Amino acid sequence: MQKSISKPLACCLFSMRPITCESLLRFEQAATFLVEKQGVRRFYVISEYCDTGYLRILERLSKSAEIELVAVTHYTDPNPEWLEERTKDLVPPFHRVENIDTGTRLLRYRILRRIKAMLDLSDYCFVNSSEYPLEKSILVHIKKRLDLTVLDLGEAMA
């Protein structure tokens, strides 16, 4: 009899601006809850958040719990050597880098497709819609994922 190997619970972060003391505090409380009580073991984070308070909170959490921090990039058809050179400064603080080849050169579509791919990999999602509402196509994608829990720091602060 074979045991099925289940993937670890995952969470993604995008659209987290503006960064405030209150949003960082709420994020830390919620992320700690997800790790300690829900068993989340992987965080997919857009690579642009490499040097933010959100990532520093996740780094601290990763020291006390076995969680993996994955930077997600969105380069189309990259040469492996070029991609490694381009992302070498991401590890650390991330444990690894995952590139989502979006199949387009248009920046807007690369960003949207990367976010949708991150959502597809995740069970939970952090956003902050207080100042920048989510793109309509992202909202539609989220609504299709009945098993995805969205934690909106913007709504929590309202």
C-alpha positions in Angstrom: 0.0 0.0 0.0 1.4 3.4 -1.1 1.1 6.5 1.0 0.2 9.6 -0.9 2.6 12.5 -0.2 0.7 15.6 0.4 2.2 19.0 -0.4 2.8 21.4 2.4 0.2 24.1 3.0 1.3 27.3 1.3 0.6 31.0 1.5 1.4 33.7 -1.0 2.0 37.5 -0.6 1.4 40.2 -3.2 -0.2 43.6 -3.3 0.9 44.4 0.2 1.4 48.1 -0.1 1.4 50.4 1.8 3.6 49.0 4.5 2.7 50.5 7.9 3.5 49.6 11.5 -0.1 48.5 11.8 -0.1 46.3 8.7 3.2 44.7 9.8 1.8 43.9 13.2 -1.4 42.4 11.7 0.7 40.5 9.2 3.0 39.1 12.0 0.0 38.0 14.1 -1.7 36.3 11.1 1.4 34.7 9.7 2.3 33.3 13.1 -1.2 31.9 13.4 -0.9 30.3 10.0 2.4 28.7 10.8 1.7 27.6 14.4 -2.0 26.7 14.2 -2.8 25.9 10.5 0.5 24.2 9.6 1.5 26.5 6.7 5.1 25.5 5.7 5.7 27.5 2.5 5.4 31.1 1.6 5.5 32.3 -2.0 6.5 36.0 -2.0 6.9 38.2 -5.0 10.7 38.9 -5.4 10.2 42.6 -5.1 9.5 42.2 -1.4 13.0 40.9 -0.8 13.8 43.9 1.5 10.6 44.6 3.3 9.3 44.2 6.8 7.0 41.4 5.7 10.0 39.3 4.6 11.9 40.1 7.8 8.9 38.8 9.8 8.8 35.6 7.7 12.6 35.2 8.2 12.2 35.3 12.0 9.3 32.8 11.8 11.5 30.5 9.6 14.1 30.3 12.4 11.6 28.9 14.9 9.5 26.8 12.5 10.4 24.8 9.5 9.0 27.0 6.8 10.3 27.6 3.3 10.5 31.1 1.8 10.2 31.1 -2.0 10.9 34.2 -4.1 8.7 34.2 -7.2 10.0 36.0 -10.4 8.2 36.3 -13.7 10.8 36.2 -16.5 9.8 34.9 -19.9 12.0 32.3 -21.5 15.1 33.1 -19.5 18.5 31.7 -20.1 19.3 29.6 -16.9 22.7 31.3 -16.4 21.1 34.8 -16.8 18.3 33.9 -14.4 20.8 32.6 -11.8 22.9 35.8 -12.1 19.8 38.0 -12.0 18.4 36.3 -8.8 21.6 35.5 -6.9 20.9 38.2 -4.3 17.6 36.7 -3.4 19.1 33.6 -1.7 19.3 34.4 1.2 17.0 35.9 2.5 14.8 33.4 0.5 15.5 29.7 0.6 15.0 29.4 -3.2 13.7 31.2 -6.3 11.0 29.9 -8.5 10.5 31.6 -11.9 7.0 31.6 -13.4 7.5 31.7 -17.2 4.5 33.7 -18.2 4.9 33.4 -21.9 4.6 37.1 -22.6 6.9 40.0 -22.8 4.3 42.6 -21.7 5.0 43.6 -18.1 1.4 43.9 -17.1 0.5 40.4 -18.2 3.7 38.9 -16.7 2.7 40.4 -13.3 -0.9 39.2 -13.5 0.1 35.7 -14.6 2.7 35.4 -11.9 0.1 36.3 -9.3 -2.4 33.8 -10.7 0.3 31.1 -10.6 1.1 31.9 -7.0 -2.6 31.7 -6.1 -2.8 28.3 -7.8 0.1 27.1 -5.6 -1.4 28.4 -2.3 -4.0 27.6 0.3 -3.8 31.1 1.8 -3.1 34.5 0.4 -2.2 37.8 2.0 -3.1 41.1 0.3 -3.7 44.7 1.4 -6.4 46.3 -0.6 -6.7 49.4 1.5 -5.2 51.8 -1.1 -4.9 49.7 -4.3 -7.8 47.5 -5.1 -7.0 44.1 -6.6 -7.1 43.9 -10.4 -10.5 42.5 -11.6 -8.9 39.5 -13.3 -7.2 38.6 -10.0 -10.5 38.9 -8.1 -12.1 36.6 -10.7 -9.3 34.1 -10.3 -9.6 34.2 -6.5 -13.3 33.6 -6.6 -12.8 30.5 -8.7 -10.6 29.1 -5.9 -13.1 28.0 -3.3 -10.4 26.4 -1.2 -8.3 29.6 -1.0 -8.5 31.7 2.1 -7.7 35.4 1.5 -6.4 37.5 4.4 -6.9 41.1 3.4 -4.9 43.3 5.8 -6.6 46.4 4.3 -10.0 45.1 5.3 -8.8 44.1 8.7 -7.6 47.7 9.3 -10.8 49.3 8.1 
